[in-house]
């Protein structure tokens, strides 16, 4: 579960999709976006920048059993604050977003450039991910919003917003544990396809066990601003560990 702030590539819980209004956080200041975007009266989810005063809420979500089983660290407010403050104060370029429904934050999403983490970029390259990829990680922390389509909608919206926020991105790549059926089901429902399956080498405990890497390329109709075209991808293959690919 990697990210620019480590530990976040284990998406959570799939259900039928919602519509999703999104204002990307990255470069929000450039666009003058400082608050929660208005959603339609139906209460469809939205994304906005996570605030420093919401780190306690995030710490609570990370301690929830349905999250902690896949997302073992950080745990506790002090550790969460130390872990994510660099992302909030600009020392780390990773975007931290709150997933908001009916005016209330119910989950968390982060987005980052894979190439910022040299070892992780090399490991995903071994899995067939092209250079220039963007990574995602997210969770739905509020139990009352589980299995209601929030995670699927969040991934779809984050992917759709990636091309403008990261004009040179070649695509979006997400790694998840094969045992986390809800995770790879969410990715499939959001339109990503499985690229690779096997054992990833990582010092993050959240990446333990056989994994799958899911991928979606930059749309051909959206070349971006000087975007590097993604090379054709090989069919799904086994990792060096010999782990059999899951039906994801």
C-alpha positions as CSV (number, residue, x, y, z in Angstrom):
1,X,0.0,0.0,0.0
2,X,2.4,2.6,-1.3
3,X,2.0,6.3,-1.9
4,X,4.1,9.4,-1.8
5,X,3.2,9.3,1.9
6,X,3.8,5.5,2.3
7,X,1.2,2.9,2.8
8,X,-1.8,3.5,0.6
9,X,-2.6,1.3,-2.4
10,X,-5.4,-0.8,-0.9
11,X,-8.7,0.5,-2.1
12,X,-11.8,-0.4,-0.1
13,X,-15.3,-1.8,-0.7
14,X,-17.1,-2.1,-4.0
15,X,-20.8,-1.4,-4.6
16,X,-23.0,-0.1,-7.5
17,X,-21.5,3.2,-8.7
18,X,-22.7,6.7,-7.9
19,X,-22.3,9.8,-9.8
20,X,-19.3,11.7,-8.4
21,X,-18.5,15.4,-8.5
22,X,-14.8,16.1,-8.1
23,X,-12.6,19.1,-7.6
24,X,-9.0,17.7,-7.6
25,X,-6.9,18.9,-4.7
26,X,-3.6,18.9,-6.4
27,X,-3.0,22.4,-7.6
28,X,-6.3,23.4,-6.0
29,X,-4.7,26.6,-4.8
30,X,-3.9,27.5,-8.4
31,X,-7.5,27.1,-9.3
32,X,-8.7,29.0,-6.3
33,X,-10.4,26.0,-4.8
34,X,-10.2,26.1,-1.0
35,X,-13.5,24.6,0.2
36,X,-15.8,21.7,-0.5
37,X,-17.3,21.6,-4.0
38,X,-21.1,21.8,-4.1
39,X,-22.7,18.5,-5.2
40,X,-26.2,18.1,-6.5
41,X,-29.2,17.7,-4.2
42,X,-29.0,13.9,-4.5
43,X,-26.0,14.0,-2.1
44,X,-23.5,12.4,-4.6
45,X,-20.0,12.3,-3.2
46,X,-17.3,14.9,-3.8
47,X,-13.6,15.3,-3.2
48,X,-11.9,18.2,-1.4
49,X,-8.5,18.8,0.2
50,X,-8.0,17.0,3.5
51,X,-7.6,19.5,6.4
52,X,-5.0,19.3,9.1
53,X,-7.8,19.3,11.7
54,X,-9.2,16.1,10.1
55,X,-6.1,14.0,10.9
56,X,-7.8,12.8,14.1
57,X,-10.7,11.6,12.0
58,X,-8.3,9.8,9.6
59,X,-6.6,8.2,12.6
60,X,-10.0,6.9,13.8
61,X,-10.8,5.5,10.3
62,X,-7.4,3.7,10.2
63,X,-8.2,2.1,13.5
64,X,-11.5,0.7,12.3
65,X,-11.2,-3.1,12.0
66,X,-12.5,-3.1,8.4
67,X,-9.6,-0.8,7.4
68,X,-6.8,-1.9,9.7
69,X,-6.9,-5.5,8.4
70,X,-5.5,-4.2,5.1
71,X,-4.0,-1.0,6.3
72,X,-1.9,-1.8,9.4
73,X,0.0,1.5,9.8
74,X,0.2,4.2,10.8
75,X,-1.9,3.8,13.9
76,X,-2.7,6.5,16.5
77,X,-3.0,10.2,16.2
78,X,0.7,10.9,16.8
79,X,1.8,8.5,14.1
80,X,-0.8,9.6,11.6
81,X,0.1,13.3,12.2
82,X,3.8,12.6,11.7
83,X,3.1,10.5,8.6
84,X,0.8,12.9,6.7
85,X,1.8,16.4,7.8
86,X,4.5,16.5,5.1
87,X,1.8,16.0,2.5
88,X,-0.3,18.7,4.0
89,X,2.4,21.3,4.3
90,X,3.9,20.8,0.9
91,X,7.1,18.9,1.7
92,X,5.6,15.8,0.0
93,X,3.7,16.3,-3.3
94,X,1.1,13.6,-2.6
95,X,-2.5,14.8,-2.7
96,X,-4.6,14.1,0.3
97,X,-8.3,14.3,-0.3
98,X,-11.4,13.9,1.9
99,X,-14.3,12.0,0.3
100,X,-17.4,14.0,1.3
101,X,-21.1,12.9,1.2
102,X,-23.9,15.3,2.2
103,X,-21.4,17.7,3.7
104,X,-19.7,15.1,5.9
105,X,-16.3,13.5,5.3
106,X,-16.7,9.7,5.1
107,X,-13.5,8.6,3.6
108,X,-10.0,9.4,2.3
109,X,-8.2,9.3,-1.0
110,X,-4.6,10.0,-2.0
111,X,-3.1,10.4,-5.4
112,X,0.6,10.6,-6.2
113,X,3.2,10.3,-9.0
114,X,4.7,6.8,-8.8
115,X,8.1,8.0,-10.1
116,X,8.6,10.0,-6.9
117,X,9.2,6.8,-5.0
118,X,12.3,5.2,-6.7
119,X,12.1,1.7,-5.2
120,X,8.3,1.5,-5.6
121,X,8.5,2.8,-9.2
122,X,11.1,0.1,-10.0
123,X,8.9,-2.6,-8.5
124,X,5.8,-1.5,-10.5
125,X,8.0,-1.3,-13.6
126,X,8.8,-5.0,-13.0
127,X,5.0,-5.6,-13.0
128,X,4.8,-3.9,-16.4
129,X,3.7,-0.4,-15.3
130,X,5.1,2.3,-17.7
131,X,7.1,5.3,-16.4
132,X,5.0,8.3,-15.7
133,X,2.1,6.5,-13.9
134,X,0.0,8.0,-11.1
135,X,-1.0,5.9,-8.1
136,X,-4.1,5.9,-6.0
137,X,-5.1,4.7,-2.6
138,X,-8.3,5.2,-0.6
139,X,-10.7,4.0,2.1
140,X,-14.2,4.5,3.3
141,X,-14.0,5.0,7.0
142,X,-17.6,5.6,8.0
143,X,-19.3,2.2,8.3
144,X,-22.7,3.6,7.4
145,X,-21.3,4.4,3.9
146,X,-19.8,1.0,3.2
147,X,-21.2,-0.9,0.2
148,X,-23.0,2.1,-1.1
149,X,-20.8,2.8,-4.1
150,X,-18.6,5.5,-2.6
151,X,-15.3,3.8,-3.2
152,X,-16.1,2.9,-6.8
153,X,-17.2,6.5,-7.5
154,X,-14.1,7.9,-5.8
155,X,-11.8,5.9,-7.9
156,X,-13.6,6.8,-11.1
157,X,-13.5,10.5,-10.3
158,X,-9.9,10.4,-9.2
159,X,-8.9,8.7,-12.4
160,X,-10.9,11.1,-14.6
161,X,-9.3,14.1,-12.8
162,X,-5.8,12.8,-13.2
163,X,-5.3,13.8,-16.8
164,X,-5.7,17.5,-16.1
165,X,-3.9,17.5,-12.8
166,X,-1.0,15.4,-14.1
167,X,-0.8,16.4,-17.8
168,X,2.2,14.1,-18.4
169,X,0.7,11.0,-16.7
170,X,0.7,7.9,-18.8
171,X,-2.0,6.2,-16.8
172,X,-3.1,5.2,-13.3
173,X,-1.8,2.1,-11.5
174,X,-3.0,0.6,-8.3
175,X,-1.7,-2.5,-6.4
176,X,-3.8,-4.5,-4.0
177,X,-3.6,-7.8,-2.2
178,X,-5.3,-10.7,-4.0
179,X,-7.1,-11.7,-0.8
180,X,-8.8,-8.3,-0.7
181,X,-11.6,-9.2,-3.1
182,X,-13.5,-6.0,-2.3
183,X,-10.4,-4.0,-3.4
184,X,-9.9,-5.5,-6.8
185,X,-13.7,-5.7,-7.4
186,X,-13.8,-1.9,-6.8
187,X,-11.0,-1.4,-9.3
188,X,-12.7,-3.5,-11.9
189,X,-16.0,-1.7,-11.4
190,X,-14.2,1.6,-11.8
191,X,-12.8,0.6,-15.2
192,X,-9.3,-0.6,-14.4
193,X,-8.0,-3.9,-15.7
194,X,-5.6,-6.3,-14.2
195,X,-2.1,-6.0,-15.5
196,X,0.0,-8.3,-13.3
197,X,-0.2,-10.8,-10.4
198,X,2.5,-12.0,-8.1
199,X,4.6,-11.0,-5.1
200,X,5.7,-7.4,-4.8
201,X,8.9,-6.6,-3.0
202,X,8.1,-3.9,-0.4
203,X,9.0,-2.8,3.1
204,X,5.4,-1.8,3.7
205,X,3.5,-4.4,5.8
206,X,0.4,-3.4,3.9
207,X,1.9,-4.9,0.7
208,X,2.5,-8.3,2.2
209,X,1.1,-11.4,0.4
210,X,0.3,-12.0,-3.2
211,X,-0.8,-8.9,-5.0
212,X,-2.4,-7.8,-8.2
213,X,-1.6,-4.6,-10.1
214,X,-4.5,-2.8,-11.9
215,X,-4.1,-0.2,-14.6
216,X,-5.9,2.2,-16.9
217,X,-4.0,4.2,-19.6
218,X,-4.5,7.9,-20.4
219,X,-7.4,8.1,-22.9
220,X,-6.2,8.3,-26.5
221,X,-8.5,11.3,-27.0
222,X,-6.8,13.2,-24.2
223,X,-3.1,13.5,-25.1
224,X,-2.5,16.1,-22.3
225,X,0.1,18.7,-22.4
226,X,3.2,16.9,-23.8
227,X,2.0,13.6,-22.3
228,X,4.2,10.6,-22.9
229,X,2.2,7.9,-24.7
230,X,2.0,4.7,-22.7
231,X,3.5,1.7,-24.5
232,X,1.3,-1.3,-25.3
233,X,1.0,-3.5,-22.3
234,X,1.6,-7.2,-22.3
235,X,-1.1,-9.7,-21.2
236,X,-1.5,-10.4,-17.5
237,X,1.4,-12.6,-16.3
238,X,2.6,-14.3,-13.2
239,X,5.1,-12.7,-11.0
240,X,8.5,-14.2,-10.3
241,X,7.2,-15.8,-7.1
242,X,5.0,-18.2,-9.1
243,X,1.8,-16.9,-7.5
244,X,-1.1,-17.8,-9.7
245,X,-3.1,-14.8,-10.9
246,X,-6.5,-14.3,-9.4
247,X,-9.6,-13.9,-11.5
248,X,-9.7,-10.1,-11.0
